[in-house]
Amino acid sequence: MTDKPLATEQGWWWPVALDTDLGAEPLAVQLMGQALVLWRDGQGAPVLMTDRCPHRGAQLSLGQVHDGVLQCPYHGWRFNAEGRCVGIPAQPSFVPPATHTACRHGARSKHGLIWASLGDAVHEPPALRGLPSRRLIYGPFDVHTSAPRAVENFLDTAHFAYVHRGWLGEASHPEVPPYDVTTTADGRPVIEQYKAWQPRASASSPGGDWVDYRYEVLSPYSALLTKRAEGGGPQDSYVAWACPTTEESCRLWFAQYTSDDQSSDDELRDFQVTIFSQDQPILESQQPRRLPISGGELMGSADRLSVAYRRYLQRCGIAYGVC
């Protein structure tokens, strides 16, 4: 398999940067092995192009934005938001023909992120409804494993007692209670209710409690978790957004939507960064890095959601980052 986006993957939108990370200067990003450049046009809208000037192949991300156009750092060729060359300083009176264009891709802002499409996207970025209004986004985290591996870890509950011992689980309670996996109308896996005992359910929790979980796969490389302690307290919803930078690496953001009005931003961020710092070395140790969706790994009854997620990837025709 080559490290290039396939036709199926080109039909989706993928997160590539935080909206706040893109300012007045061009920003280099990577998606599915493709070097890309993000910049803002004169109206402040994000523009995405292949990070290569069609003149001599220089990286456009090393250039500058002037008056709503992107200027190449090598010879100063200038490209508008449609990708068309609108000026060549070495030939000031020359009007570049329509064939003088940089390769442009789709870009849009949603959920605090900038999303990219490498083809004619037929799927919209995932919708989020009914979540608490307070939002914090953590990351990016660059991880040496495939995006599907990272999303499956986010959906997995059986590792809490070991990877997150003393935080989200206890070694004395490793059991996974029975749960049912259903699907949305468009075939995305969902667990409507899952109960777990957690020593520290959230940043504001003073001690352990039973926690109600709800999981929902949002798209091939994203998922939503909502949880609330049985004894009350804040509702926390977490979204894992995964950008497949290559077949065997990804960039992750975690968005938290919370009704917690007691904890500071730093307290919430420290808690989530600690949780992922426990996950990351395990994720990066898994072999193969691409997620096996056609067999090759053993499964038990506690892995129903993982099985459903892998089948969903197969139904979507996803072939990037899997084996």
Buried (B, 14 or more C-beta within 10 A) or exposed (E): EEEEBBEBBBBBBBBBBBBEEBEEEBBBBBBBBBBBBBBBBEEEEBBBBBBBBBBEEBBBBBBBBEEBBBBBBBEBBBBBBEBBBEBBEEEEEEEBEEEBBBBBBBBBBBBBBBBBBBBEBEEEBBEBEEBBEBBBBBBBBEBBBBBBBBBBBBBBBBBBBEBBBEBBBBEEBBEBEEBEBEBEEEEBBBBEEBEBBBBBBBBBBEEBBEBBBBBBBBBBBBBBBBBBBEEEBBBBBBBBBBBBBBBBBBBBBBBBBBBBEEBEEEEBBBBBEEBBEBBBEEBBEBEBBBBEBEEEEEEEEBBBBBBBBBBBBEEBEBBBBBB
